[in-house]
């Protein structure tokens, strides 16, 4: 099969991080838009992207795109796409998607129409009056943005943020893909001492550790496209084998975590064990007001309580003042704090060296960087 167009959605603010990942793994003709990175690659690149990418939410095949101002436009546009190249005669193809600033506003009607158009095309190709859809699932995703339709197939299945090491989390976890993106922005390396005094379920520490050790996030999980036959099983095996050979456990990377909640400390260590990096992480119970910066150079990345689910706003603001006193500046010390509070710097007591807009789920935040 010729090169495919591949789209990887990401959290807003991480586009440049994801595009860097895509380029490093060999993606071609990389294009960046808000919340998405598109590129070209052969079918094997689907396997590589699912296994390797840390900040992508999913890996999608772009089947086609066209203008659709009427339901007839939508039906004809979908019908004329080469669905038989991806979907077998018995395969399932559920449809979901969204519409924004478009004349076709009814998502259920669009779903139904897209389903009918694909079924008609496949039925004619396979000479079948009825498609049983008992085979592997090919989740169809569509978007309608300003009357332009994009029609895609999800190759990942469960979201790529589901690494497998976090079956449970604390009350306000940071998403794994966001944690990985911050670790990239903080330039966590194989010799980094990484610190998080609000470790929660350990996501920032674990994502930092797996990045430093070059452990691919998808090394231990499975993906929808493995069941399709589009990509030979040998290709999946070879991508995992190549990823495993990249792992470097010999570096001096260490992670130090703490939390005022002993249950969070236990959870962090349990998750680190599942992630296979328990030996690289130390964790203990401690109030942040007692935090003492390590004597050696370190990178501190943390996601303190926002005052939405765990503390009141007033309590969170007092916490930021305490952090400002505890996180003393110094040579070789870098602090990265993500917060939605617009007055964080005033409460913290000093201006950030740099700022970056990011989203933690649906919460608009700023990554405050202090060097």
C-alpha positions in Angstrom: 0.0 0.0 0.0 1.2 3.5 -0.8 2.0 6.0 1.9 -0.9 6.9 4.3 -1.8 10.2 5.8 -1.7 9.7 9.5 -3.2 12.1 12.1 -2.4 12.2 15.8 -4.5 14.5 18.0 -2.8 15.9 21.1 -3.6 18.1 24.0 -3.5 21.8 23.1 -0.1 23.2 23.8 1.8 20.0 23.0 1.8 20.2 19.2 5.5 21.2 18.9 6.5 18.4 21.3 4.5 15.8 19.3 5.8 17.0 16.0 9.3 16.6 17.3 8.5 13.0 18.3 7.0 12.3 14.8 10.0 13.7 13.0 12.4 11.7 15.2 10.6 8.4 14.4 10.7 9.1 10.6 7.3 10.7 9.8 7.4 12.6 6.6 5.7 15.8 5.4 4.8 16.8 9.0 2.0 19.4 9.3 1.0 21.0 12.6 -2.4 22.4 13.4 -4.2 23.2 16.7 -4.4 20.0 18.6 -3.2 17.8 15.8 -0.1 16.6 14.0 -0.4 15.0 10.5 2.3 13.2 8.6 2.9 10.6 5.9 4.1 7.1 6.4 3.7 3.5 5.2 1.4 1.1 7.0 4.2 0.0 9.3 4.5 3.6 10.6 1.1 3.0 12.2 2.6 0.3 14.4 5.7 2.5 15.2 3.5 5.5 16.1 1.3 3.6 18.4 4.3 2.0 20.2 6.5 5.1 20.4 4.6 8.3 20.7 4.4 9.7 24.2 2.2 12.8 23.6 -0.3 11.6 21.0 -3.8 10.8 22.1 -4.5 8.4 19.2 -3.1 7.4 15.8 -5.7 7.8 13.1 -5.6 7.0 9.4 -7.0 9.9 7.3 -9.2 8.2 4.7 -10.3 11.5 3.1 -11.5 15.0 3.5 -13.9 17.2 1.5 -16.4 20.0 1.8 -19.8 19.0 3.0 -22.5 21.6 3.3 -25.4 19.2 2.7 -26.2 15.6 3.7 -25.9 14.7 0.0 -22.4 16.2 0.0 -21.5 14.1 3.1 -22.9 10.9 1.7 -21.3 11.2 -1.7 -18.0 12.3 -0.2 -17.8 9.3 2.2 -19.1 6.8 -0.5 -16.3 7.7 -2.9 -13.5 6.9 -0.4 -11.6 3.6 -0.7 -13.1 1.8 2.3 -12.3 -1.6 0.9 -8.6 -0.9 1.4 -9.1 -0.9 5.1 -12.3 -2.8 6.1 -13.0 -6.4 5.3 -16.3 -8.0 4.4 -17.0 -9.1 8.0 -15.4 -6.2 9.9 -17.3 -3.9 12.2 -17.2 -0.1 11.5 -19.0 1.9 14.2 -19.0 5.7 13.6 -18.6 8.6 16.0 -17.5 12.2 15.6 -18.4 15.9 16.1 -19.5 19.0 14.3 -18.4 22.6 14.9 -19.4 25.8 13.1 -20.9 23.7 10.3 -24.2 23.6 8.5 -24.6 19.9 9.3 -25.1 20.2 13.1 -26.8 16.9 14.0 -24.1 14.5 15.0 -26.5 11.5 15.2 -27.7 12.2 11.6 -24.1 12.5 10.4 -23.2 9.3 12.1 -26.1 7.4 10.5 -25.4 8.9 7.0 -21.7 8.1 7.1 -22.5 4.5 8.2 -24.9 4.1 5.3 -22.4 5.4 2.8 -19.6 3.1 4.0 -22.0 0.1 4.0 -23.1 0.9 0.5 -19.6 1.1 -0.8 -18.5 -2.1 1.0 -21.6 -4.0 0.0 -21.1 -3.2 -3.6 -17.4 -4.1 -3.4 -17.9 -7.4 -1.6 -21.1 -8.3 -3.4 -23.0 -8.5 -0.1 -26.6 -7.3 0.6 -25.9 -7.4 4.3 -22.7 -6.9 6.3 -22.5 -8.9 9.5 -19.9 -6.8 11.2 -18.7 -9.7 13.4 -15.0 -9.1 12.8 -12.4 -6.7 14.2 -13.5 -3.2 15.0 -12.5 -0.3 12.7 -13.7 2.7 14.7 -14.6 5.5 12.2 -14.1 9.0 13.4 -15.4 12.1 11.6 -15.1 15.8 12.2 -17.0 18.6 10.6 -15.2 22.0 11.0 -16.5 25.0 9.1 -18.2 22.7 6.6 -15.1 20.6 5.9 -15.4 16.9 6.7 -12.4 14.8 7.8 -13.0 11.0 7.8 -10.6 8.8 9.7 -10.1 5.3 11.2 -8.8 4.9 14.7 -5.9 2.4 14.9 -5.3 2.7 18.6 -8.4 1.5 20.4 -8.1 2.7 23.9 -6.5 6.1 24.2 -2.7 6.2 24.1 -2.6 7.9 27.5 -3.6 4.5 29.0 -0.2 3.1 29.4 -1.3 0.3 31.7 0.6 1.2 34.8 -2.2 3.3 36.4 -5.3 1.2 37.0 -6.3 3.6 39.8 -5.3 7.2 40.5 -5.7 9.8 43.1 -8.5 12.4 43.1 -6.9 14.8 40.6 -4.4 13.0 38.3 -2.5 14.6 35.5 -3.0 12.9 32.1 -0.1 10.7 31.2 0.4 12.3 27.8 0.5 15.8 29.4 3.0 14.5 32.0 5.2 13.2 29.1 5.0 16.5 27.3 6.1 18.4 30.3 9.0 16.0 30.9 10.0 16.7 27.3 9.8 20.5 27.8 11.8 20.2 31.0 14.5 18.2 29.1 14.5 15.2 31.4 17.5 13.1 30.4 19.2 9.9 31.4 21.2 11.7 34.1 18.4 13.9 35.5 17.4 14.0 39.2 13.7 14.5 38.9 11.7 15.7 41.9 7.9 15.9 42.6 6.7 17.0 46.1 3.0 16.4 45.1 3.5 13.0 43.6 -0.1 11.9 43.8 -0.3 8.7 41.7 3.2 9.2 40.4 2.4 10.1 36.8 5.0 12.9 36.4 7.7 10.8 38.0 6.9 7.7 36.0 6.6 9.5 32.6 9.9 11.3 33.4 11.5 8.0 34.2 10.3 6.1 31.1 11.4 9.0 28.9 14.9 9.1 30.6 15.2 5.3 30.2 13.8 5.4 26.7 11.0 2.9 27.6 8.4 3.2 24.8 4.9 4.0 26.2 3.2 1.4 24.1 5.7 -1.4 24.6 3.4 -3.4 26.9 -0.1 -2.8 25.4 -2.1 -3.8 22.4 -3.9 -1.8 19.7 -6.9 -2.2 17.5 -5.0 -2.2 14.2 -3.1 -5.4 15.3 -6.3 -7.3 14.5 -7.0 -5.9 11.0 -4.4 -7.6 8.8 -3.4 -4.2 7.3 0.0 -4.4 9.0 1.7 -7.8 9.2 2.2 -9.2 12.7 5.9 -9.4 12.0 6.0 -5.6 11.7 4.4 -5.1 15.1 6.8 -7.6 16.6 9.8 -5.9 14.9 8.7 -2.4 16.1 8.4 -3.7 19.7 11.7 -5.5 19.4 13.4 -2.3 18.1 11.8 -0.3 20.9 13.0 -2.8 23.5 16.5 -2.5 22.2 16.4 1.3 22.7 15.8 1.0 26.5 18.7 2.3 28.5 18.7 1.5 32.2 22.3 2.2 32.8 21.9 6.0 33.2 22.1 7.8 36.5 18.5 9.0 36.4 16.7 9.1 39.7 13.2 10.3 40.8 12.3 11.6 44.2 8.7 11.9 45.1 6.8 13.0 48.2 3.2 13.7 49.2 1.4 14.7 52.4 -0.9 11.7 51.8 0.8 8.4 52.7 -1.8 6.6 50.5 -0.6 8.6 47.5 3.0 7.6 48.3 2.0 3.9 48.3 0.0 4.4 45.0 3.1 6.0 43.4 5.3 3.1 44.3 2.7 0.6 43.2 2.3 2.3 39.8 6.1 2.5 39.4 6.3 -1.2 40.0 3.8 -1.8 37.3 5.7 0.5 34.9 8.9 -1.5 35.5 10.9 1.4 36.9 10.4 0.9 40.7 14.2 0.8 41.3 14.6 4.3 39.9 12.0 6.0 42.2 12.1 6.8 45.9 9.1 8.2 47.6 8.1 9.3 51.1 5.4 11.1 53.1 6.2 14.8 53.6 4.4 18.2 53.8 5.7 20.5 51.1 6.5 23.2 53.7 9.3 20.9 54.9 10.7 20.5 51.4 14.5 20.9 51.2 16.0 21.2 47.7 18.5 18.5 47.0 22.2 19.6 47.1 22.8 18.4 43.6 21.3 19.8 40.4 17.7 18.7 39.8 14.5 19.3 37.8 11.3 19.7 39.8 8.1 19.1 38.0 4.8 19.2 39.9 1.1 19.4 39.6 -0.1 20.9 42.9 -3.8 20.9 44.0 -5.8 23.5 42.0 -8.5 24.3 44.5 -11.2 22.5 42.4 -11.3 18.9 43.6 -8.9 18.5 46.5 -8.7 21.9 48.2 -10.6 25.2 48.4 -9.3 28.1 46.3 -8.1 29.8 49.5 -6.2 26.7 50.6 -4.6 26.3 47.2 -3.5 30.0 47.2 -1.9 29.5 50.6 -0.2 26.4 49.3 1.3 28.4 46.5 2.8 30.9 49.0 4.4 28.0 50.9 5.8 26.6 47.6 7.4 30.0 46.8 9.2 29.8 50.1 10.2 26.2 49.8 11.3 26.2 46.2 14.4 28.2 46.6 16.2 29.4 43.4 19.8 28.3 42.9 22.4 27.1 40.4 21.3 23.9 38.7 17.7 24.1 40.0 14.8 24.1 37.6 11.2 24.3 38.7 8.2 23.5 36.4 4.8 24.0 38.0 1.5 23.6 36.2 -1.5 25.5 37.5 -4.7 27.1 36.2 -4.4 30.0 38.7 -3.8 33.3 36.8 -2.2 34.9 39.9 0.1 32.0 40.6 3.3 34.0 40.1 2.1 36.7 42.5 1.2 34.1 45.1 4.5 32.2 44.5 6.5 35.3 45.0 8.5 35.6 41.8 8.0 35.8 38.1 8.5 32.8 35.9 11.4 32.6 33.5 9.0 31.2 30.9 5.3 30.3 30.6 3.4 27.9 28.3 -0.3 27.4 27.9 -1.4 23.8 28.3 -4.5 21.9 29.0 -4.9 19.3 31.8 -8.0 17.6 30.5 -10.5 20.4 30.0 -8.7 22.7 32.5 -6.8 25.6 30.9 -3.4 25.9 32.7 -0.1 27.6 32.5 3.2 25.7 32.8 5.3 28.1 34.9 9.0 27.6 34.4 11.6 28.9 36.9 15.3 28.5 36.0 
